Amino acid sequence: MTRIKEDIIRDVMTKITLDRKYAKNLVESILDIIKDSLEGGEEVMISGFGHFKVRHKSARVGRNPKTKVAYEISERTVVTFYPSKVFRKELNLLDS
């Protein structure tokens, strides 16, 4: 199942008993702050959850595994998410 922004807004409404309008503004404001920070080249670290980081990937040669034809993958910027140790433990992604 995929969660969409509307699901998150509904959960915020229920969890902290907010009006839908305020819950929507809260969720959108948080997402805008994260996006603006990442666009500005900053990392976003949320304690107990993880951190988001912008990485630059250089151009490289890729290969279609079916046809074996080589092609160039252009350089690009990507956002990566690294879950915190606490979050990984809660998801049972850590052995200890």
N, CA, C and O atoms as CSV, one atom per row, in Angstrom:
chain,resi,resn,atom,element,x,y,z
A,1,MET,N,N,0.833,-1.188,0.000
A,1,MET,CA,C,0.000,0.000,0.000
A,1,MET,C,C,0.872,1.243,0.000
A,1,MET,O,O,1.868,1.307,0.720
A,2,THR,N,N,0.511,2.199,-0.779
A,2,THR,CA,C,1.235,3.458,-0.861
A,2,THR,C,C,0.478,4.533,-0.095
A,2,THR,O,O,-0.727,4.710,-0.272
A,3,ARG,N,N,1.203,5.247,0.758
A,3,ARG,CA,C,0.590,6.352,1.492
A,3,ARG,C,C,0.760,7.616,0.673
A,3,ARG,O,O,1.836,7.884,0.140
A,4,ILE,N,N,-0.305,8.386,0.577
A,4,ILE,CA,C,-0.231,9.653,-0.139
A,4,ILE,C,C,-0.355,10.792,0.861
A,4,ILE,O,O,-0.693,10.577,2.025
A,5,LYS,N,N,-0.082,11.996,0.399
A,5,LYS,CA,C,-0.089,13.152,1.279
A,5,LYS,C,C,-1.437,13.313,1.993
A,5,LYS,O,O,-1.475,13.697,3.162
A,6,GLU,N,N,-2.519,13.027,1.309
A,6,GLU,CA,C,-3.844,13.141,1.933
A,6,GLU,C,C,-3.994,12.198,3.125
A,6,GLU,O,O,-4.645,12.544,4.111
A,7,ASP,N,N,-3.398,11.012,3.040
A,7,ASP,CA,C,-3.429,10.071,4.167
A,7,ASP,C,C,-2.689,10.652,5.366
A,7,ASP,O,O,-3.142,10.536,6.505
A,8,ILE,N,N,-1.559,11.271,5.099
A,8,ILE,CA,C,-0.761,11.864,6.176
A,8,ILE,C,C,-1.526,13.018,6.805
A,8,ILE,O,O,-1.543,13.155,8.028
A,9,ILE,N,N,-2.161,13.849,5.983
A,9,ILE,CA,C,-2.958,14.963,6.500
A,9,ILE,C,C,-4.084,14.429,7.386
A,9,ILE,O,O,-4.325,14.965,8.468
A,10,ARG,N,N,-4.765,13.392,6.943
A,10,ARG,CA,C,-5.853,12.798,7.722
A,10,ARG,C,C,-5.335,12.256,9.055
A,10,ARG,O,O,-5.987,12.417,10.087
A,11,ASP,N,N,-4.162,11.615,9.035
A,11,ASP,CA,C,-3.587,11.083,10.274
A,11,ASP,C,C,-3.215,12.206,11.239
A,11,ASP,O,O,-3.422,12.078,12.446
A,12,VAL,N,N,-2.669,13.301,10.721
A,12,VAL,CA,C,-2.326,14.452,11.569
A,12,VAL,C,C,-3.596,15.036,12.178
A,12,VAL,O,O,-3.619,15.374,13.362
A,13,MET,N,N,-4.650,15.155,11.375
A,13,MET,CA,C,-5.937,15.657,11.878
A,13,MET,C,C,-6.415,14.824,13.059
A,13,MET,O,O,-6.836,15.361,14.084
A,14,THR,N,N,-6.343,13.511,12.904
A,14,THR,CA,C,-6.844,12.595,13.922
A,14,THR,C,C,-5.953,12.574,15.157
A,14,THR,O,O,-6.439,12.605,16.288
A,15,LYS,N,N,-4.652,12.522,14.929
A,15,LYS,CA,C,-3.713,12.351,16.039
A,15,LYS,C,C,-3.668,13.562,16.966
A,15,LYS,O,O,-3.603,13.410,18.186
A,16,ILE,N,N,-3.701,14.766,16.390
A,16,ILE,CA,C,-3.607,15.953,17.251
A,16,ILE,C,C,-4.856,16.820,17.173
A,16,ILE,O,O,-4.820,18.006,17.501
A,17,THR,N,N,-5.948,16.228,16.743
A,17,THR,CA,C,-7.264,16.867,16.661
A,17,THR,C,C,-7.202,18.298,16.109
A,17,THR,O,O,-7.539,19.272,16.783
A,18,LEU,N,N,-6.760,18.373,14.870
A,18,LEU,CA,C,-6.709,19.650,14.164
A,18,LEU,C,C,-7.779,19.674,13.086
A,18,LEU,O,O,-8.213,18.633,12.592
A,19,ASP,N,N,-8.185,20.854,12.741
A,19,ASP,CA,C,-9.062,21.063,11.598
A,19,ASP,C,C,-8.286,20.645,10.346
A,19,ASP,O,O,-7.062,20.774,10.313
A,20,ARG,N,N,-8.973,20.151,9.323
A,20,ARG,CA,C,-8.322,19.684,8.101
A,20,ARG,C,C,-7.461,20.774,7.476
A,20,ARG,O,O,-6.356,20.496,7.010
A,21,LYS,N,N,-7.949,22.002,7.462
A,21,LYS,CA,C,-7.212,23.125,6.870
A,21,LYS,C,C,-5.871,23.331,7.576
A,21,LYS,O,O,-4.848,23.524,6.920
A,22,TYR,N,N,-5.873,23.291,8.915
A,22,TYR,CA,C,-4.640,23.484,9.676
A,22,TYR,C,C,-3.692,22.300,9.519
A,22,TYR,O,O,-2.479,22.481,9.415
A,23,ALA,N,N,-4.241,21.102,9.503
A,23,ALA,CA,C,-3.406,19.913,9.321
A,23,ALA,C,C,-2.737,19.946,7.950
A,23,ALA,O,O,-1.554,19.630,7.822
A,24,LYS,N,N,-3.508,20.334,6.916
A,24,LYS,CA,C,-2.946,20.419,5.564
A,24,LYS,C,C,-1.836,21.467,5.512
A,24,LYS,O,O,-0.784,21.224,4.920
A,25,ASN,N,N,-2.059,22.622,6.122
A,25,ASN,CA,C,-1.038,23.679,6.150
A,25,ASN,C,C,0.210,23.217,6.887
A,25,ASN,O,O,1.329,23.522,6.474
A,26,LEU,N,N,0.020,22.486,7.974
A,26,LEU,CA,C,1.153,21.986,8.748
A,26,LEU,C,C,2.002,21.024,7.923
A,26,LEU,O,O,3.220,21.181,7.836
A,27,VAL,N,N,1.356,20.029,7.318
A,27,VAL,CA,C,2.077,19.033,6.523
A,27,VAL,C,C,2.771,19.697,5.332
A,27,VAL,O,O,3.941,19.421,5.068
A,28,GLU,N,N,2.068,20.560,4.622
A,28,GLU,CA,C,2.665,21.221,3.462
A,28,GLU,C,C,3.801,22.147,3.856
A,28,GLU,O,O,4.782,22.261,3.122
A,29,SER,N,N,3.691,22.813,5.000
A,29,SER,CA,C,4.764,23.691,5.470
A,29,SER,C,C,6.022,22.892,5.788
A,29,SER,O,O,7.128,23.301,5.436
A,30,ILE,N,N,5.852,21.761,6.449
A,30,ILE,CA,C,7.006,20.916,6.779
A,30,ILE,C,C,7.679,20.419,5.499
A,30,ILE,O,O,8.904,20.455,5.385
A,31,LEU,N,N,6.881,19.958,4.545
A,31,LEU,CA,C,7.454,19.472,3.284
A,31,LEU,C,C,8.146,20.603,2.515
A,31,LEU,O,O,9.201,20.387,1.920
A,32,ASP,N,N,7.566,21.796,2.523
A,32,ASP,CA,C,8.187,22.943,1.846
A,32,ASP,C,C,9.521,23.306,2.487
A,32,ASP,O,O,10.483,23.620,1.786
A,33,ILE,N,N,9.583,23.265,3.809
A,33,ILE,CA,C,10.840,23.570,4.505
A,33,ILE,C,C,11.912,22.558,4.128
A,33,ILE,O,O,13.058,22.930,3.878
A,34,ILE,N,N,11.548,21.285,4.084
A,34,ILE,CA,C,12.508,20.241,3.702
A,34,ILE,C,C,12.972,20.458,2.259
A,34,ILE,O,O,14.169,20.403,1.977
A,35,LYS,N,N,12.015,20.707,1.334
A,35,LYS,CA,C,12.380,20.920,-0.075
A,35,LYS,C,C,13.277,22.145,-0.240
A,35,LYS,O,O,14.274,22.090,-0.961
A,36,ASP,N,N,12.929,23.252,0.423
A,36,ASP,CA,C,13.723,24.473,0.298
A,36,ASP,C,C,15.135,24.272,0.827
A,36,ASP,O,O,16.101,24.762,0.242
A,37,SER,N,N,15.250,23.553,1.930
A,37,SER,CA,C,16.579,23.282,2.498
A,37,SER,C,C,17.418,22.448,1.545
A,37,SER,O,O,18.594,22.740,1.333
A,38,LEU,N,N,16.821,21.412,0.971
A,38,LEU,CA,C,17.551,20.550,0.037
A,38,LEU,C,C,17.929,21.309,-1.225
A,38,LEU,O,O,19.032,21.134,-1.744
A,39,GLU,N,N,17.032,22.147,-1.726
A,39,GLU,CA,C,17.351,22.961,-2.911
A,39,GLU,C,C,18.501,23.914,-2.633
A,39,GLU,O,O,19.270,24.246,-3.535
A,40,GLY,N,N,18.621,24.359,-1.376
A,40,GLY,CA,C,19.711,25.247,-0.987
A,40,GLY,C,C,21.008,24.523,-0.693
A,40,GLY,O,O,21.993,25.146,-0.296
A,41,GLY,N,N,21.019,23.209,-0.883
A,41,GLY,CA,C,22.240,22.432,-0.676
A,41,GLY,C,C,22.448,21.969,0.751
A,41,GLY,O,O,23.499,21.411,1.065
A,42,GLU,N,N,21.478,22.183,1.622
A,42,GLU,CA,C,21.614,21.769,3.014
A,42,GLU,C,C,21.130,20.334,3.194
A,42,GLU,O,O,20.288,19.850,2.438
A,43,GLU,N,N,21.673,19.667,4.203
A,43,GLU,CA,C,21.151,18.370,4.606
A,43,GLU,C,C,20.025,18.613,5.593
A,43,GLU,O,O,20.039,19.605,6.322
A,44,VAL,N,N,19.060,17.725,5.622
A,44,VAL,CA,C,17.961,17.828,6.582
A,44,VAL,C,C,18.033,16.606,7.478
A,44,VAL,O,O,17.908,15.473,7.014
A,45,MET,N,N,18.237,16.846,8.773
A,45,MET,CA,C,18.375,15.758,9.725
A,45,MET,C,C,17.210,15.819,10.713
A,45,MET,O,O,17.005,16.834,11.378
A,46,ILE,N,N,16.455,14.731,10.803
A,46,ILE,CA,C,15.326,14.639,11.723
A,46,ILE,C,C,15.674,13.552,12.730
A,46,ILE,O,O,15.725,12.368,12.398
A,47,SER,N,N,15.909,13.974,13.953
A,47,SER,CA,C,16.355,13.062,15.001
A,47,SER,C,C,15.369,11.916,15.188
A,47,SER,O,O,14.160,12.134,15.273
A,48,GLY,N,N,15.891,10.698,15.252
A,48,GLY,CA,C,15.067,9.521,15.446
A,48,GLY,C,C,14.402,9.026,14.175
A,48,GLY,O,O,13.726,7.997,14.192
A,49,PHE,N,N,14.585,9.744,13.071
A,49,PHE,CA,C,13.972,9.351,11.805
A,49,PHE,C,C,15.040,9.111,10.747
A,49,PHE,O,O,15.118,8.023,10.177
A,50,GLY,N,N,15.863,10.123,10.482
A,50,GLY,CA,C,16.923,9.971,9.502
A,50,GLY,C,C,17.312,11.310,8.911
A,50,GLY,O,O,16.902,12.363,9.401
A,51,HIS,N,N,18.115,11.260,7.844
A,51,HIS,CA,C,18.456,12.522,7.194
A,51,HIS,C,C,18.417,12.391,5.684
A,51,HIS,O,O,18.659,11.329,5.110
A,52,PHE,N,N,18.103,13.519,5.070
A,52,PHE,CA,C,18.021,13.648,3.625
A,52,PHE,C,C,19.254,14.410,3.165
A,52,PHE,O,O,19.694,15.356,3.819
A,53,LYS,N,N,19.802,13.990,2.042
A,53,LYS,CA,C,21.023,14.610,1.533
A,53,LYS,C,C,20.934,14.683,0.013
A,53,LYS,O,O,20.441,13.758,-0.633
A,54,VAL,N,N,21.415,15.792,-0.553
A,54,VAL,CA,C,21.460,15.954,-2.004
A,54,VAL,C,C,22.828,15.482,-2.477
A,54,VAL,O,O,23.857,15.892,-1.940
A,55,ARG,N,N,22.830,14.615,-3.486
A,55,ARG,CA,C,24.083,14.104,-4.049
A,55,ARG,C,C,24.125,14.382,-5.536
A,55,ARG,O,O,23.096,14.385,-6.213
A,56,HIS,N,N,25.316,14.612,-6.032
A,56,HIS,CA,C,25.515,14.795,-7.462
A,56,HIS,C,C,26.073,13.493,-8.021
A,56,HIS,O,O,27.053,12.956,-7.505
A,57,LYS,N,N,25.449,12.995,-9.072
A,57,LYS,CA,C,25.939,11.785,-9.732
A,57,LYS,C,C,26.536,12.177,-11.078
A,57,LYS,O,O,25.901,12.871,-11.871
A,58,SER,N,N,27.729,11.737,-11.321
A,58,SER,CA,C,28.412,12.022,-12.581
A,58,SER,C,C,27.821,11.188,-13.712
A,58,SER,O,O,27.153,10.181,-13.480
A,59,ALA,N,N,28.081,11.627,-14.931
A,59,ALA,CA,C,27.653,10.851,-16.096
A,59,ALA,C,C,28.419,9.532,-16.112
A,59,ALA,O,O,29.570,9.460,-15.682
A,60,ARG,N,N,27.769,8.505,-16.609
A,60,ARG,CA,C,28.431,7.199,-16.665
A,60,ARG,C,C,27.835,6.393,-17.813
A,60,ARG,O,O,26.791,6.737,-18.368
A,61,VAL,N,N,28.528,5.315,-18.149
A,61,VAL,CA,C,28.054,4.446,-19.219
A,61,VAL,C,C,27.211,3.337,-18.594
A,61,VAL,O,O,27.640,2.674,-17.650
A,62,GLY,N,N,26.013,3.147,-19.128
A,62,GLY,CA,C,25.138,2.074,-18.688
A,62,GLY,C,C,25.014,1.049,-19.799
A,62,GLY,O,O,25.481,1.273,-20.916
A,63,ARG,N,N,24.391,-0.064,-19.495
A,63,ARG,CA,C,24.240,-1.111,-20.496
A,63,ARG,C,C,22.863,-1.740,-20.332
A,63,ARG,O,O,22.459,-2.110,-19.230
A,64,ASN,N,N,22.149,-1.853,-21.452
A,64,ASN,CA,C,20.853,-2.524,-21.447
A,64,ASN,C,C,21.127,-4.016,-21.262
A,64,ASN,O,O,21.768,-4.629,-22.115
A,65,PRO,N,N,20.657,-4.611,-20.168
A,65,PRO,CA,C,20.984,-6.019,-19.913
A,65,PRO,C,C,20.378,-6.981,-20.939
A,65,PRO,O,O,20.884,-8.085,-21.136
A,66,LYS,N,N,19.314,-6.563,-21.575
A,66,LYS,CA,C,18.666,-7.443,-22.540
A,66,LYS,C,C,19.396,-7.437,-23.883
A,66,LYS,O,O,19.639,-8.491,-24.471
A,67,THR,N,N,19.745,-6.236,-24.365
A,67,THR,CA,C,20.373,-6.121,-25.690
A,67,THR,C,C,21.883,-5.966,-25.619
A,67,THR,O,O,22.562,-6.092,-26.638
A,68,LYS,N,N,22.418,-5.695,-24.437
A,68,LYS,CA,C,23.853,-5.464,-24.215
A,68,LYS,C,C,24.363,-4.193,-24.893
A,68,LYS,O,O,25.572,-4.007,-25.024
A,69,VAL,N,N,23.457,-3.321,-25.322
A,69,VAL,CA,C,23.847,-2.074,-25.968
A,69,VAL,C,C,24.216,-1.050,-24.892
A,69,VAL,O,O,23.470,-0.842,-23.935
A,70,ALA,N,N,25.396,-0.404,-25.066
A,70,ALA,CA,C,25.864,0.606,-24.122
A,70,ALA,C,C,25.226,1.951,-24.452
A,70,ALA,O,O,24.987,2.267,-25.618
A,71,TYR,N,N,24.954,2.734,-23.421
A,71,TYR,CA,C,24.425,4.087,-23.601
A,71,TYR,C,C,24.896,4.937,-22.439
A,71,TYR,O,O,25.273,4.419,-21.388
A,72,GLU,N,N,24.872,6.259,-22.637
A,72,GLU,CA,C,25.344,7.166,-21.595
A,72,GLU,C,C,24.184,7.576,-20.703
A,72,GLU,O,O,23.116,7.961,-21.180
A,73,ILE,N,N,24.413,7.486,-19.405
A,73,ILE,CA,C,23.461,7.975,-18.415
A,73,ILE,C,C,23.955,9.358,-18.023
A,73,ILE,O,O,25.082,9.501,-17.547
A,74,SER,N,N,23.130,10.373,-18.217
A,74,SER,CA,C,23.556,11.753,-17.982
A,74,SER,C,C,23.761,12.039,-16.492
A,74,SER,O,O,23.234,11.339,-15.627
A,75,GLU,N,N,24.539,13.085,-16.222
A,75,GLU,CA,C,24.750,13.467,-14.831
A,75,GLU,C,C,23.461,14.049,-14.286
A,75,GLU,O,O,22.641,14.593,-15.026
A,76,ARG,N,N,23.298,13.925,-12.976
A,76,ARG,CA,C,22.067,14.412,-12.370
A,76,ARG,C,C,22.267,14.606,-10.870
A,76,ARG,O,O,23.267,14.178,-10.294
A,77,THR,N,N,21.298,15.254,-10.267
A,77,THR,CA,C,21.294,15.458,-8.832
A,77,THR,C,C,20.154,14.624,-8.255
A,77,THR,O,O,19.041,14.633,-8.779
A,78,VAL,N,N,20.439,13.910,-7.180
A,78,VAL,CA,C,19.431,13.050,-6.559
A,78,VAL,C,C,19.353,13.337,-5.059
A,78,VAL,O,O,20.318,13.811,-4.459
A,79,VAL,N,N,18.225,13.051,-4.475
A,79,VAL,CA,C,18.055,13.152,-3.032
A,79,VAL,C,C,18.108,11.742,-2.468
A,79,VAL,O,O,17.418,10.842,-2.946
A,80,THR,N,N,18.933,11.563,-1.453
A,80,THR,CA,C,19.026,10.257,-0.809
A,80,THR,C,C,18.544,10.381,0.628
A,80,THR,O,O,18.688,11.430,1.255
A,81,PHE,N,N,17.972,9.306,1.139
A,81,PHE,CA,C,17.494,9.267,2.517
A,81,PHE,C,C,18.250,8.178,3.255
A,81,PHE,O,O,18.357,7.045,2.786
A,82,TYR,N,N,18.777,8.544,4.423
A,82,TYR,CA,C,19.485,7.597,5.267
A,82,TYR,C,C,18.714,7.482,6.581
A,82,TYR,O,O,18.698,8.436,7.358
A,83,PRO,N,N,18.081,6.352,6.848
A,83,PRO,CA,C,17.324,6.218,8.101
A,83,PRO,C,C,18.262,6.207,9.312
A,83,PRO,O,O,19.390,5.720,9.230
A,84,SER,N,N,17.785,6.747,10.430
A,84,SER,CA,C,18.590,6.759,11.654
A,84,SER,C,C,18.674,5.346,12.229
A,84,SER,O,O,17.911,4.456,11.853
A,85,LYS,N,N,19.601,5.169,13.132
A,85,LYS,CA,C,19.778,3.863,13.772
A,85,LYS,C,C,18.515,3.480,14.553
A,85,LYS,O,O,18.111,2.317,14.559
A,86,VAL,N,N,17.902,4.463,15.208
A,86,VAL,CA,C,16.673,4.213,15.971
A,86,VAL,C,C,15.567,3.739,15.032
A,86,VAL,O,O,14.865,2.774,15.334
A,87,PHE,N,N,15.414,4.411,13.902
A,87,PHE,CA,C,14.370,4.066,12.933
A,87,PHE,C,C,14.617,2.687,12.325
A,87,PHE,O,O,13.692,1.889,12.177
A,88,ARG,N,N,15.877,2.415,11.974
A,88,ARG,CA,C,16.209,1.096,11.427
A,88,ARG,C,C,15.924,-0.006,12.438
A,88,ARG,O,O,15.452,-1.082,12.071
A,89,LYS,N,N,16.209,0.261,13.710
A,89,LYS,CA,C,15.944,-0.742,14.742
A,89,LYS,C,C,14.445,-0.982,14.870
A,89,LYS,O,O,14.017,-2.125,15.027
A,90,GLU,N,N,13.643,0.075,14.804
A,90,GLU,CA,C,12.190,-0.064,14.885
A,90,GLU,C,C,11.640,-0.869,13.703
A,90,GLU,O,O,10.647,-1.583,13.844
A,91,LEU,N,N,12.280,-0.752,12.552
A,91,LEU,CA,C,11.857,-1.489,11.365
A,91,LEU,C,C,12.523,-2.856,11.269
A,91,LEU,O,O,12.341,-3.579,10.289
A,92,ASN,N,N,13.290,-3.200,12.286
A,92,ASN,CA,C,14.008,-4.471,12.331
A,92,ASN,C,C,15.008,-4.606,11.188
A,92,ASN,O,O,15.190,-5.691,10.636
A,93,LEU,N,N,15.656,-3.494,10.837
A,93,LEU,CA,C,16.662,-3.542,9.778
A,93,LEU,C,C,18.054,-3.721,10.370
A,93,LEU,O,O,19.023,-3.916,9.636
A,94,LEU,N,N,18.154,-3.657,11.687
A,94,LEU,CA,C,19.439,-3.870,12.349
A,94,LEU,C,C,19.448,-5.238,12.999
A,94,LEU,O,O,18.412,-5.709,13.467
A,95,ASP,N,N,20.587,-5.871,13.034
A,95,ASP,CA,C,20.695,-7.204,13.631
A,95,ASP,C,C,20.658,-7.167,15.153
A,95,ASP,O,O,20.187,-8.109,15.791
A,96,SER,N,N,21.154,-6.081,15.731
A,96,SER,CA,C,21.224,-6.054,17.202
A,96,SER,C,C,19.994,-5.505,17.845
A,96,SER,O,O,19.921,-5.426,19.071
